[in-house]
Amino acid sequence: MGMKKLIIQLLAMTLLLTGSAYAWGGIPAGAEDLWDSSKKDNTQVAAQHILVQDAADAVMIKKELDKGGDFSYYAQKYSICPSGKNGGFLGYFGRGQMVPEFEKKAFSMQVGEISNPVRTNFGWHIIKIVDKR
């Protein structure tokens, strides 16, 4: 965030919280938008995933994972996503960075949880949540 935007955001929040905006004849243009954007959910998740084309493959892999199979191994062996080389690790991402079906599932999961197959326009994903912050 640029210094100017940060200063405007801090000023807007101060004015809104103290009611001093009225002494200035109102809230500066754009300040309400900055205030609203500061309240957005900044949660990020770190995830691994395995992407396959067929639902049958996704179901078979999920069964193996449920039996204690190593997620990274299956990602390297079966995933068609380039992340498969790294055990399917995607790193941290926030809301709006993944396709909606993937994002909805990922943000609803707990750390360590492995999803059932999730269909997107890319294929079938099995998602494992590594961390949340």
C-alpha contacts under 8 A as a table, 3 or more apart, distances in Angstrom:
res1	aa1	res2	aa2	distance
1	M	5	K	6.56
1	M	6	L	6.48
2	G	5	K	5.35
2	G	6	L	6.20
3	M	6	L	5.05
3	M	7	I	6.14
4	K	7	I	5.21
4	K	8	I	6.23
5	K	8	I	5.11
5	K	9	Q	6.04
6	L	9	Q	5.05
6	L	10	L	6.13
7	I	10	L	5.15
7	I	11	L	6.04
8	I	11	L	5.06
8	I	12	A	5.96
8	I	31	A	7.01
9	Q	12	A	5.08
9	Q	13	M	6.15
9	Q	31	A	6.58
9	Q	34	L	5.74
9	Q	35	W	6.63
10	L	13	M	5.18
10	L	14	T	6.12
11	L	14	T	5.10
11	L	15	L	6.06
12	A	15	L	5.10
12	A	16	L	6.03
12	A	27	I	7.17
12	A	28	P	7.36
12	A	31	A	5.28
12	A	32	E	7.26
12	A	34	L	7.62
12	A	35	W	6.83
13	M	16	L	5.11
13	M	17	L	5.97
13	M	35	W	6.26
14	T	17	L	5.22
14	T	18	T	5.96
14	T	20	S	7.87
15	L	18	T	5.36
15	L	19	G	5.60
15	L	20	S	4.93
15	L	21	A	4.84
15	L	27	I	7.46
16	L	19	G	5.31
16	L	20	S	6.99
16	L	21	A	6.34
16	L	27	I	7.79
17	L	20	S	7.96
18	T	21	A	7.79
19	G	22	Y	6.44
20	S	23	A	5.36
20	S	24	W	7.08
21	A	24	W	5.31
21	A	25	G	6.59
21	A	26	G	5.09
21	A	27	I	5.25
22	Y	25	G	4.93
22	Y	26	G	4.90
22	Y	27	I	7.29
23	A	26	G	7.26
24	W	27	I	7.38
27	I	31	A	6.47
27	I	32	E	7.45
28	P	31	A	5.52
29	A	32	E	7.60
30	G	33	D	5.38
30	G	34	L	6.48
31	A	34	L	5.05
31	A	35	W	6.18
32	E	35	W	4.96
32	E	36	D	6.19
33	D	36	D	5.11
33	D	37	S	6.14
34	L	37	S	5.11
34	L	38	S	6.28
35	W	38	S	5.28
35	W	39	K	6.92
36	D	39	K	5.42
36	D	40	K	7.05
37	S	40	K	5.40
41	D	95	R	7.98
42	N	94	G	6.77
42	N	95	R	7.74
43	T	94	G	6.21
43	T	95	R	7.62
43	T	132	K	7.09
43	T	133	R	5.68
44	Q	92	Y	5.96
44	Q	93	F	5.25
44	Q	94	G	4.50
44	Q	95	R	7.32
44	Q	132	K	5.71
44	Q	133	R	5.33
45	V	91	G	7.89
45	V	92	Y	5.21
45	V	93	F	5.67
45	V	94	G	6.67
45	V	106	A	7.50
45	V	107	F	7.08
45	V	129	I	6.98
45	V	130	V	7.44
45	V	131	D	5.66
45	V	132	K	4.35
45	V	133	R	6.40
46	A	89	F	7.89
46	A	90	L	6.73
46	A	91	G	4.93
46	A	92	Y	4.08
46	A	93	F	6.45
46	A	129	I	6.08
46	A	130	V	5.28
46	A	131	D	4.99
46	A	132	K	6.25
47	A	89	F	5.99
47	A	90	L	5.62
47	A	91	G	6.13
47	A	92	Y	6.93
47	A	106	A	7.76
47	A	127	I	6.74
47	A	128	K	5.53
47	A	129	I	4.48
47	A	130	V	5.12
47	A	131	D	7.06
48	Q	87	G	7.05
48	Q	88	G	4.64
48	Q	89	F	4.10
48	Q	90	L	5.57
48	Q	91	G	7.66
48	Q	127	I	5.88
48	Q	128	K	5.16
48	Q	129	I	6.54
48	Q	130	V	6.99
49	H	75	A	6.95
49	H	84	G	7.83
49	H	88	G	4.84
49	H	89	F	6.61
49	H	90	L	7.36
49	H	125	H	6.23
49	H	126	I	5.39
49	H	127	I	4.44
49	H	128	K	6.09
50	I	74	Y	7.37
50	I	75	A	4.98
50	I	78	Y	7.21
50	I	79	S	4.90
50	I	80	I	7.72
50	I	81	C	7.42
50	I	84	G	6.86
50	I	88	G	5.90
50	I	124	W	7.99
50	I	125	H	5.44
50	I	126	I	5.15
50	I	127	I	6.71
51	L	58	A	7.96
51	L	75	A	7.79
51	L	78	Y	7.62
51	L	79	S	4.73
51	L	80	I	5.67
51	L	81	C	5.94
51	L	122	F	7.90
51	L	123	G	6.44
51	L	124	W	5.52
51	L	125	H	4.57
51	L	126	I	6.71
52	V	55	A	7.70
52	V	57	D	6.80
52	V	58	A	6.40
52	V	78	Y	6.93
52	V	79	S	5.64
52	V	80	I	5.92
52	V	123	G	5.81
52	V	124	W	5.26
52	V	125	H	6.62
53	Q	57	D	7.65
53	Q	80	I	8.00
53	Q	122	F	7.66
53	Q	123	G	4.72
53	Q	124	W	5.89
54	D	57	D	5.30
54	D	58	A	6.46
54	D	123	G	7.11
54	D	124	W	6.69
55	A	58	A	5.01
55	A	59	V	6.16
55	A	117	P	7.50
55	A	124	W	6.25
56	A	59	V	5.16
56	A	60	M	6.20
57	D	60	M	5.09
57	D	61	I	6.15
58	A	61	I	5.20
58	A	62	K	6.09
58	A	117	P	5.94
58	A	124	W	6.36
58	A	125	H	7.23
58	A	126	I	7.02
59	V	62	K	5.09
59	V	63	K	6.23
59	V	116	N	7.79
59	V	117	P	6.74
60	M	63	K	5.21
60	M	64	E	6.46
61	I	64	E	5.09
61	I	65	L	6.22
61	I	74	Y	7.25
62	K	65	L	5.00
62	K	66	D	6.10
62	K	116	N	6.74
62	K	117	P	7.39
62	K	126	I	7.20
63	K	66	D	5.03
63	K	67	K	6.40
64	E	67	K	5.10
64	E	68	G	6.68
64	E	69	G	5.35
65	L	68	G	5.12
65	L	69	G	4.25
65	L	70	D	6.56
65	L	71	F	6.59
66	D	69	G	6.85
69	G	73	Y	7.92
69	G	74	Y	7.70
70	D	73	Y	5.33
70	D	74	Y	6.50
71	F	74	Y	5.31
71	F	75	A	6.14
71	F	87	G	7.15
72	S	75	A	5.03
72	S	76	Q	6.14
72	S	84	G	7.86
72	S	86	N	7.53
72	S	87	G	3.92
72	S	88	G	6.45
73	Y	76	Q	5.24
73	Y	77	K	6.14
73	Y	87	G	6.51
74	Y	77	K	4.99
74	Y	78	Y	5.75
74	Y	79	S	7.36
74	Y	87	G	7.69
75	A	78	Y	5.49
75	A	79	S	4.94
75	A	84	G	4.87
75	A	85	K	7.47
75	A	87	G	5.12
75	A	88	G	5.28
76	Q	79	S	6.17
76	Q	84	G	4.63
76	Q	85	K	5.22
76	Q	86	N	7.02
76	Q	87	G	5.38
76	Q	88	G	7.05
77	K	84	G	7.60
78	Y	84	G	7.64
79	S	82	P	7.77
79	S	83	S	7.89
79	S	84	G	5.21
79	S	88	G	7.45
80	I	84	G	6.86
81	C	84	G	5.58
81	C	88	G	7.67
82	P	85	K	6.17
82	P	88	G	7.96
83	S	86	N	5.38
83	S	87	G	6.69
83	S	88	G	4.60
83	S	89	F	5.98
83	S	90	L	6.56
84	G	87	G	5.00
84	G	88	G	4.20
84	G	89	F	7.35
85	K	88	G	6.74
86	N	89	F	5.77
93	F	97	Q	6.38
93	F	98	M	7.88
94	G	97	Q	5.99
95	R	98	M	7.26
95	R	103	E	6.85
96	G	99	V	7.53
96	G	100	P	7.64
96	G	103	E	7.57
97	Q	103	E	7.82
98	M	102	F	6.34
98	M	103	E	5.53
99	V	102	F	5.52
99	V	103	E	6.08
99	V	120	T	7.36
100	P	103	E	5.05
100	P	104	K	5.92
101	E	104	K	5.31
101	E	105	K	6.39
101	E	118	V	7.20
101	E	119	R	7.21
101	E	120	T	6.22
102	F	105	K	5.41
102	F	106	A	6.06
102	F	118	V	6.88
102	F	119	R	7.94
102	F	120	T	7.03
102	F	125	H	7.79
103	E	106	A	5.08
103	E	107	F	6.03
104	K	107	F	5.58
104	K	108	S	6.33
105	K	108	S	5.23
105	K	109	M	6.51
105	K	115	S	7.77
105	K	118	V	7.80
106	A	109	M	5.50
106	A	127	I	6.98
106	A	128	K	8.00
106	A	129	I	6.94
109	M	113	E	6.33
109	M	115	S	7.81
109	M	129	I	6.88
110	Q	113	E	5.48
110	Q	129	I	6.59
111	V	128	K	7.83
111	V	129	I	4.92
111	V	130	V	5.48
111	V	131	D	5.45
111	V	132	K	6.83
112	G	128	K	6.39
112	G	129	I	5.36
112	G	130	V	5.75
112	G	131	D	7.75
113	E	128	K	5.68
113	E	129	I	5.82
114	I	126	I	6.96
114	I	127	I	5.60
114	I	128	K	4.37
114	I	129	I	6.82
115	S	118	V	7.59
115	S	126	I	5.64
115	S	127	I	5.22
115	S	128	K	6.44
116	N	126	I	6.11
116	N	127	I	7.73
117	P	124	W	5.89
117	P	125	H	5.37
117	P	126	I	4.90
117	P	127	I	7.74
118	V	124	W	5.44
118	V	125	H	5.04
118	V	126	I	6.38
119	R	122	F	7.75
119	R	123	G	5.78
119	R	124	W	4.57
119	R	125	H	6.35
120	T	123	G	5.41
120	T	124	W	6.35
120	T	125	H	7.61
129	I	132	K	7.79
